[in-house]
């Protein structure tokens, strides 16, 4: 996985905060930028993929490591 441009640590935040704050973090990324999200709320397994599909961001990878949920999101380049 490439080195992310931004890391958003949402550890300790509960629904709906991770996705609400994620929206602002993705907006700050340059087109084509890579964002890594670290979360502890299990609802992010459902919410972050839906967020990406709805807004047209590419969810490159998601995994769980010892109760922590990790996501890599690519902001689509604008045509």
Phi, psi and omega in degrees: 000138177296160175289128181290150174286325181220142172245126178251111180264104180259020180302134179086347179275142180246156180311131011260008187303315182304316182286324178298315180286329178301322181304314179292323180295318180293323179298329180286341182289146170289159176305132182084358182291156182246129180242132173254131179247134174244125183220158176242351180278119181300337180293343178295337177299330178266315190287319184290316175300320177296318178303313182295314179299315184295321185260000175081024176267152182265117175274102186284324183198151171213141179205162177245132178226107176052050177080005176247137182254128183242138181223142174239120186238130177255128175280125182296141174288136179282137181280000000 
